[in-house]
Protein backbone atom coordinates (compact mmCIF):
# COMPACT_ATOMS: atom_id res chain seq x y z
CA UNK A 1 0.00 0.00 0.00
CA UNK A 2 2.68 2.43 -1.11
CA UNK A 3 2.66 5.24 -3.66
CA UNK A 4 1.11 3.21 -6.49
CA UNK A 5 -1.74 2.13 -4.23
CA UNK A 6 -2.47 5.72 -3.18
CA UNK A 7 -2.80 6.64 -6.88
CA UNK A 8 -5.10 3.69 -7.64
CA UNK A 9 -7.19 4.03 -4.48
CA UNK A 10 -9.63 6.62 -5.94
CA UNK A 11 -10.32 4.10 -8.71
CA UNK A 12 -10.63 1.06 -6.49
CA UNK A 13 -12.69 2.92 -3.92
CA UNK A 14 -15.05 4.65 -6.35
CA UNK A 15 -15.78 2.07 -9.05
CA UNK A 16 -18.96 0.13 -8.14
CA UNK A 17 -17.58 -3.00 -9.81
CA UNK A 18 -14.85 -3.26 -7.16
CA UNK A 19 -15.08 -4.28 -3.52
CA UNK A 20 -11.97 -3.95 -1.38
CA UNK A 21 -11.93 -6.96 0.95
CA UNK A 22 -8.29 -7.46 2.01
CA UNK A 23 -4.79 -6.02 1.72
CA UNK A 24 -1.26 -6.86 2.77
CA UNK A 25 1.57 -4.60 3.87
CA UNK A 26 4.57 -4.88 6.18
CA UNK A 27 3.39 -1.70 7.96
CA UNK A 28 0.74 -2.30 10.60
CA UNK A 29 -0.37 1.35 10.46
CA UNK A 30 -1.34 0.80 6.81
CA UNK A 31 -3.18 -2.50 7.35
CA UNK A 32 -4.99 -1.16 10.41
CA UNK A 33 -6.17 1.91 8.53
CA UNK A 34 -7.27 -0.22 5.59
CA UNK A 35 -9.20 -2.60 7.83
CA UNK A 36 -11.02 0.29 9.48
CA UNK A 37 -11.69 2.30 6.34
CA UNK A 38 -13.10 -0.59 4.30
CA UNK A 39 -14.36 -3.00 6.96
CA UNK A 40 -11.85 -5.40 5.47
CA UNK A 41 -8.94 -7.61 6.49
CA UNK A 42 -5.32 -6.52 6.75
CA UNK A 43 -2.48 -9.01 6.49
CA UNK A 44 1.23 -8.79 7.23
CA UNK A 45 2.24 -11.14 4.39
CA UNK A 46 1.42 -11.65 0.72
CA UNK A 47 0.90 -15.37 1.40
CA UNK A 48 -1.97 -14.64 3.80
CA UNK A 49 -3.60 -12.29 1.31
CA UNK A 50 -3.38 -14.83 -1.52
CA UNK A 51 -4.89 -17.52 0.70
CA UNK A 52 -7.98 -15.40 1.47
CA UNK A 53 -10.89 -17.15 -0.24
CA UNK A 54 -12.90 -13.93 -0.65
CA UNK A 55 -10.19 -12.34 -2.80
CA UNK A 56 -10.86 -12.75 -6.54
CA UNK A 57 -8.23 -10.34 -7.89
CA UNK A 58 -4.87 -9.40 -6.37
CA UNK A 59 -3.47 -5.96 -7.23
CA UNK A 60 0.33 -6.29 -7.05
CA UNK A 61 1.82 -2.88 -6.23
CA UNK A 62 5.00 -3.97 -4.47
CA UNK A 63 8.45 -2.68 -5.57
CA UNK A 64 9.40 -3.57 -9.14
CA UNK A 65 11.83 -6.35 -8.26
CA UNK A 66 9.07 -8.26 -6.44
CA UNK A 67 6.35 -8.10 -9.12
CA UNK A 68 7.12 -11.46 -10.66
CA UNK A 69 7.29 -13.48 -7.45
CA UNK A 70 4.16 -11.92 -6.00
CA UNK A 71 2.14 -12.22 -9.21
CA UNK A 72 3.12 -15.87 -9.60
CA UNK A 73 2.16 -16.53 -5.98
CA UNK A 74 -1.26 -14.96 -6.56
CA UNK A 75 -2.05 -16.92 -9.73
CA UNK A 76 -0.94 -20.15 -8.08
CA UNK A 77 -3.71 -19.50 -5.54
CA UNK A 78 -6.16 -19.13 -8.43
CA UNK A 79 -6.39 -15.34 -8.27
CA UNK A 80 -6.65 -13.01 -11.22
CA UNK A 81 -3.86 -10.43 -11.15
CA UNK A 82 -3.55 -6.72 -11.88
CA UNK A 83 0.15 -5.91 -11.58
CA UNK A 84 1.70 -2.45 -11.65
CA UNK A 85 4.03 -1.37 -14.42
CA UNK A 86 6.73 -2.27 -15.20
CA UNK A 87 5.53 -5.85 -15.39
CA UNK A 88 8.89 -7.07 -14.05
CA UNK A 89 12.57 -6.24 -14.53
CA UNK A 90 13.56 -9.08 -16.89
CA UNK A 91 12.07 -10.95 -19.83
CA UNK A 92 12.55 -14.22 -17.95
CA UNK A 93 10.40 -12.96 -15.07
CA UNK A 94 7.70 -11.87 -17.52
CA UNK A 95 7.69 -15.29 -19.14
CA UNK A 96 7.26 -16.98 -15.75
CA UNK A 97 4.30 -14.73 -14.97
CA UNK A 98 2.63 -15.40 -18.34
CA UNK A 99 3.18 -19.17 -18.11
CA UNK A 100 1.86 -19.32 -14.54
CA UNK A 101 -1.28 -17.35 -15.41
CA UNK A 102 -1.98 -19.52 -18.45
CA UNK A 103 -1.52 -22.73 -16.46
CA UNK A 104 -3.86 -21.44 -13.75
CA UNK A 105 -6.44 -20.19 -16.27
CA UNK A 106 -6.57 -16.71 -14.74
CA UNK A 107 -6.41 -13.18 -16.12
CA UNK A 108 -3.14 -11.22 -15.94
CA UNK A 109 -3.30 -7.50 -16.75
CA UNK A 110 -0.51 -4.94 -16.32
CA UNK A 111 -1.36 -1.39 -15.33
CA UNK A 112 -1.96 1.38 -14.68
CA UNK A 113 0.16 2.76 -17.48
CA UNK A 114 -0.79 5.96 -19.25
CA UNK A 115 -1.78 4.06 -22.38
CA UNK A 116 -5.01 3.34 -20.45
CA UNK A 117 -5.78 7.10 -20.39
CA UNK A 118 -8.99 7.92 -22.21
CA UNK A 119 -7.42 10.64 -24.46
CA UNK A 120 -4.82 8.10 -25.64
CA UNK A 121 -7.50 5.48 -26.28
CA UNK A 122 -9.61 8.03 -28.16
CA UNK A 123 -6.60 8.96 -30.30
CA UNK A 124 -6.14 5.28 -31.09
CA UNK A 125 -9.80 5.05 -32.09
CA UNK A 126 -9.37 8.00 -34.46
CA UNK A 127 -6.31 6.37 -36.02
CA UNK A 128 -8.10 3.04 -36.37
CA UNK A 129 -11.00 4.79 -38.13
CA UNK A 130 -8.72 5.22 -41.12
CA UNK A 131 -9.72 8.75 -42.13
CA UNK A 132 -6.27 10.19 -41.46
CA UNK A 133 -4.15 7.47 -43.01
CA UNK A 134 -1.35 5.45 -41.40
CA UNK A 135 0.82 6.70 -38.56
CA UNK A 136 4.12 8.03 -39.87
CA UNK A 137 5.72 9.63 -36.80
CA UNK A 138 5.07 10.06 -33.06
CA UNK A 139 6.73 12.63 -30.83
CA UNK A 140 6.44 12.16 -27.04
CA UNK A 141 8.09 14.47 -24.49
CA UNK A 142 7.80 14.97 -20.75
CA UNK A 143 9.85 16.88 -18.17
CA UNK A 144 9.31 16.32 -14.43
CA UNK A 145 11.20 16.42 -11.11
CA UNK A 146 10.78 12.63 -10.78
CA UNK A 147 14.34 11.94 -9.63
CA UNK A 148 14.11 14.39 -6.73
CA UNK A 149 10.97 13.04 -5.12
CA UNK A 150 11.61 10.91 -2.00
CA UNK A 151 13.00 7.52 -3.00
CA UNK A 152 13.88 4.25 -1.35
CA UNK A 153 17.47 3.12 -1.92
CA UNK A 154 16.58 0.53 -4.60
CA UNK A 155 14.64 3.13 -6.60
CA UNK A 156 18.02 4.69 -7.38
CA UNK A 157 19.60 1.36 -8.40
CA UNK A 158 19.05 0.38 -12.03
CA UNK A 159 19.69 -3.33 -11.42
CA UNK A 160 16.79 -3.36 -8.91
CA UNK A 161 14.42 -1.70 -11.38
CA UNK A 162 15.20 1.87 -10.36
CA UNK A 163 15.63 4.94 -12.53
CA UNK A 164 13.43 6.56 -15.13
CA UNK A 165 13.76 3.88 -17.83
CA UNK A 166 11.96 1.25 -15.74
CA UNK A 167 9.59 3.64 -13.96
CA UNK A 168 8.74 6.22 -16.62
CA UNK A 169 9.65 4.81 -20.03
CA UNK A 170 7.17 2.04 -19.25
CA UNK A 171 4.45 4.69 -19.60
CA UNK A 172 5.84 6.40 -22.68
CA UNK A 173 6.74 3.22 -24.57
CA UNK A 174 3.26 1.81 -23.86
CA UNK A 175 1.69 4.97 -25.30
CA UNK A 176 3.71 5.07 -28.53
CA UNK A 177 3.36 1.32 -29.06
CA UNK A 178 -0.42 1.62 -28.78
CA UNK A 179 -0.63 4.63 -31.09
CA UNK A 180 1.94 3.25 -33.53
CA UNK A 181 0.34 -0.18 -33.86
CA UNK A 182 2.32 -2.09 -31.26
CA UNK A 183 5.29 -3.50 -33.21
CA UNK A 184 8.55 -1.53 -33.14
CA UNK A 185 11.38 -3.58 -34.64
CA UNK A 186 14.39 -1.76 -33.20
CA UNK A 187 15.43 0.96 -30.76
CA UNK A 188 18.38 3.33 -30.41
CA UNK A 189 18.63 5.22 -27.14
CA UNK A 190 20.70 7.55 -24.99
CA UNK A 191 20.41 7.99 -21.22
CA UNK A 192 21.75 10.48 -18.71
CA UNK A 193 22.91 9.99 -15.13
CA UNK A 194 24.49 13.35 -14.43
CA UNK A 195 23.69 13.70 -10.70
CA UNK A 196 26.16 11.55 -8.77
CA UNK A 197 24.00 11.75 -5.65
CA UNK A 198 21.18 9.99 -7.58
CA UNK A 199 23.19 7.20 -9.29
CA UNK A 200 20.72 5.95 -11.87
CA UNK A 201 19.23 7.05 -15.19
CA UNK A 202 17.45 10.36 -14.78
CA UNK A 203 16.73 11.14 -18.43
CA UNK A 204 16.59 9.43 -21.79
CA UNK A 205 15.99 9.92 -25.49
CA UNK A 206 15.03 7.04 -27.76
CA UNK A 207 14.06 6.40 -31.36
CA UNK A 208 11.75 3.47 -32.13
CA UNK A 209 11.49 2.11 -35.66
CA UNK A 210 8.14 0.41 -36.41
CA UNK A 211 7.52 -2.56 -38.67
CA UNK A 212 5.26 -0.58 -41.01
CA UNK A 213 7.81 2.19 -41.59
CA UNK A 214 6.68 4.69 -38.95
CA UNK A 215 8.90 5.84 -36.11
CA UNK A 216 8.59 7.42 -32.67
CA UNK A 217 10.89 9.74 -30.74
CA UNK A 218 10.72 9.65 -26.94
CA UNK A 219 12.25 12.25 -24.62
CA UNK A 220 11.94 12.22 -20.84
CA UNK A 221 13.75 14.09 -18.09
CA UNK A 222 13.31 13.48 -14.39
CA UNK A 223 15.82 16.26 -13.71
CA UNK A 224 13.27 18.77 -14.93
CA UNK A 225 13.45 22.38 -13.95
CA UNK A 226 11.06 23.00 -16.83
CA UNK A 227 7.65 21.53 -16.03
CA UNK A 228 6.23 19.42 -18.88
CA UNK A 229 2.71 19.96 -17.53
CA UNK A 230 2.86 23.34 -19.29
CA UNK A 231 2.27 21.32 -22.47
CA UNK A 232 -1.01 20.01 -21.01
CA UNK A 233 -3.09 23.00 -19.88
CA UNK A 234 -1.04 23.35 -16.71
CA UNK A 235 -2.71 20.22 -15.32
CA UNK A 236 -0.70 17.70 -13.34
CA UNK A 237 -0.05 14.15 -14.55
CA UNK A 238 -3.10 13.15 -12.48
CA UNK A 239 -5.32 15.68 -14.26
CA UNK A 240 -5.53 18.17 -11.39
CA UNK A 241 -4.97 21.91 -11.32
CA UNK A 242 -1.42 22.60 -10.19
CA UNK A 243 -0.43 24.98 -7.43
CA UNK A 244 2.13 27.17 -9.16
CA UNK A 245 3.75 28.32 -5.92
CA UNK A 246 5.15 24.80 -5.39
CA UNK A 247 7.91 25.18 -8.02
CA UNK A 248 11.15 23.57 -6.81
CA UNK A 249 9.46 21.95 -3.82
CA UNK A 250 10.88 18.48 -4.44
CA UNK A 251 14.47 19.69 -4.46
CA UNK A 252 13.92 21.87 -1.39
CA UNK A 253 12.50 18.96 0.62
CA UNK A 254 15.33 16.69 -0.46
CA UNK A 255 17.95 19.15 0.83
CA UNK A 256 16.58 18.63 4.35
CA UNK A 257 17.20 14.86 4.20
CA UNK A 258 20.34 13.65 5.94
CA UNK A 259 20.65 10.01 4.83
CA UNK A 260 19.11 7.39 2.50
CA UNK A 261 17.22 6.04 5.51
CA UNK A 262 15.78 9.48 6.25
CA UNK A 263 14.73 9.82 2.61
CA UNK A 264 12.98 6.45 2.65
CA UNK A 265 11.21 7.47 5.86
CA UNK A 266 10.11 10.74 4.23
CA UNK A 267 8.53 8.73 1.44
CA UNK A 268 6.92 6.30 3.84
CA UNK A 269 5.05 8.91 5.88
CA UNK A 270 3.29 10.06 2.70
CA UNK A 271 2.12 6.54 1.78
CA UNK A 272 -1.20 5.05 2.80
CA UNK A 273 -1.44 4.92 6.59
CA UNK A 274 1.55 7.22 7.08
CA UNK A 275 1.45 10.30 9.27
CA UNK A 276 1.37 12.70 6.30
CA UNK A 277 -1.03 10.71 4.10
CA UNK A 278 -4.01 12.92 3.26
CA UNK A 279 -5.75 11.07 0.43
CA UNK A 280 -9.01 9.19 0.42
CA UNK A 281 -10.88 6.57 -1.57
CA UNK A 282 -13.19 9.26 -2.96
CA UNK A 283 -10.67 11.97 -3.91
CA UNK A 284 -11.66 11.71 -7.56
CA UNK A 285 -13.74 14.88 -7.83
CA UNK A 286 -12.93 17.64 -10.31
CA UNK A 287 -10.16 15.96 -12.25
CA UNK A 288 -9.54 15.85 -15.94
CA UNK A 289 -8.04 12.79 -17.53
CA UNK A 290 -4.48 11.85 -16.68
CA UNK A 291 -1.65 12.46 -19.14
CA UNK A 292 2.06 11.86 -19.70
CA UNK A 293 3.19 15.10 -21.26
CA UNK A 294 3.20 16.17 -24.89
CA UNK A 295 2.23 13.54 -27.47
CA UNK A 296 1.81 14.36 -31.17
CA UNK A 297 0.89 11.65 -33.67
CA UNK A 298 1.62 12.50 -37.28
CA UNK A 299 -0.58 10.50 -39.61
CA UNK A 300 -0.42 10.78 -43.38
CA UNK A 301 -3.29 13.29 -43.51
CA UNK A 302 -3.45 14.78 -40.00
CA UNK A 303 -1.62 15.45 -36.75
CA UNK A 304 -3.39 14.29 -33.58
CA UNK A 305 -2.67 15.67 -30.12
CA UNK A 306 -4.23 13.99 -27.08
CA UNK A 307 -4.87 16.40 -24.20
CA UNK A 308 -6.32 15.93 -20.69
CA UNK A 309 -9.73 17.14 -21.90
CA UNK A 310 -9.89 15.82 -25.46
CA UNK A 311 -7.99 15.37 -28.71
CA UNK A 312 -6.93 18.11 -31.14
CA UNK A 313 -7.09 17.07 -34.80
CA UNK A 314 -5.12 19.08 -37.38
CA UNK A 315 -6.11 17.72 -40.80
CA UNK A 316 -5.65 18.99 -44.36
CA UNK A 317 -8.48 21.53 -44.07
CA UNK A 318 -8.97 22.56 -40.46
CA UNK A 319 -8.06 22.22 -36.80
CA UNK A 320 -10.91 20.60 -34.90
CA UNK A 321 -11.56 19.53 -31.33
CA UNK A 322 -12.73 16.13 -30.06
CA UNK A 323 -13.86 16.91 -26.49
CA UNK A 324 -14.00 14.41 -23.65
CA UNK A 325 -16.08 14.74 -20.49
CA UNK A 326 -14.42 14.69 -17.10
CA UNK A 327 -14.08 11.17 -15.74
CA UNK A 328 -16.47 10.18 -12.97
CA UNK A 329 -13.98 7.54 -11.78
CA UNK A 330 -10.29 8.19 -12.54
CA UNK A 331 -8.52 5.36 -14.34
CA UNK A 332 -11.86 3.60 -14.86
CA UNK A 333 -10.40 2.21 -18.09
CA UNK A 334 -8.24 -0.14 -16.02
CA UNK A 335 -11.32 -1.63 -14.38
CA UNK A 336 -13.13 -1.68 -17.75
CA UNK A 337 -10.43 -3.95 -19.16
CA UNK A 338 -10.11 -6.08 -16.02
CA UNK A 339 -13.88 -6.56 -15.66
CA UNK A 340 -14.38 -7.37 -19.36
CA UNK A 341 -11.62 -9.97 -19.24
CA UNK A 342 -12.86 -11.71 -16.07
CA UNK A 343 -16.64 -11.38 -16.41
CA UNK A 344 -17.11 -11.30 -20.18
CA UNK A 345 -14.11 -13.38 -21.23
CA UNK A 346 -12.81 -10.63 -23.52
CA UNK A 347 -9.10 -10.72 -24.37
CA UNK A 348 -7.41 -7.73 -22.68
CA UNK A 349 -5.09 -5.37 -24.51
CA UNK A 350 -2.67 -4.90 -21.61
CA UNK A 351 -2.05 -8.59 -21.01
CA UNK A 352 1.25 -10.22 -20.13
CA UNK A 353 2.59 -10.41 -23.68
CA UNK A 354 1.75 -6.75 -24.34
CA UNK A 355 3.53 -5.69 -21.15
CA UNK A 356 6.51 -7.95 -21.84
CA UNK A 357 6.87 -6.24 -25.23
CA UNK A 358 6.94 -2.85 -23.51
CA UNK A 359 9.54 -4.06 -21.01
CA UNK A 360 11.62 -5.43 -23.89
CA UNK A 361 11.82 -1.93 -25.35
CA UNK A 362 12.88 -0.49 -21.97
CA UNK A 363 15.59 -3.13 -21.57
CA UNK A 364 16.70 -2.55 -25.16
CA UNK A 365 17.08 1.16 -24.38
CA UNK A 366 19.54 0.30 -21.61
CA UNK A 367 21.31 -2.22 -23.86
CA UNK A 368 21.55 0.35 -26.65
CA UNK A 369 23.35 2.76 -24.33
CA UNK A 370 25.68 0.03 -23.06
CA UNK A 371 26.62 -1.17 -26.55
CA UNK A 372 26.32 2.13 -28.42
CA UNK A 373 24.15 0.40 -31.01
CA UNK A 374 20.67 -0.03 -32.41
CA UNK A 375 18.98 -3.03 -30.77
CA UNK A 376 16.63 -5.39 -32.60
CA UNK A 377 13.41 -6.43 -30.86
CA UNK A 378 11.86 -9.91 -30.96
CA UNK A 379 9.00 -10.04 -28.43
CA UNK A 380 6.72 -7.37 -29.91
CA UNK A 381 2.98 -7.83 -30.42
CA UNK A 382 0.54 -5.84 -32.52
CA UNK A 383 -2.45 -3.86 -31.24
CA UNK A 384 -5.37 -6.30 -31.68
CA UNK A 385 -7.14 -4.17 -34.31
CA UNK A 386 -3.95 -3.23 -36.18
Buried (B, 14 or more C-beta within 10 A) or exposed (E): BBBBBBBBBBBBBBBEEBEBBBBBBEBEBBBEBBBEBBEBBBBEEBEEBBBBEEBEBBBBBBBBBBBBBBBBBBBBBEBBBBBBBBBBBBBEBBBBBBEBBEEBEBBBBBBBBBBBBBBBBBBBEBBEEEEBEBBBBBBBBBBBBBBBBBBBEBBBBBEBBBBBBBBBBBBBBBBBBBBBBBBBBBBBBBBBBEBEEBEBBBBBBBBBBBBEEBBBBBBBBBBBEEBBBEBBBEBBBBBBEBEEEEEEEBBEBBEEBEEEEEBBBBBBEBBBBBEEBEBEBEBBEEBBBBBBBBBBBBBEEBBBBBBBBBBBBBBEEEEEEBEBEBBEBBBBBBBBBBBBBBEEEEEBBBBBBBBBBBBBBBBBBBBBBEEEEBBEBEBBBBBEEB
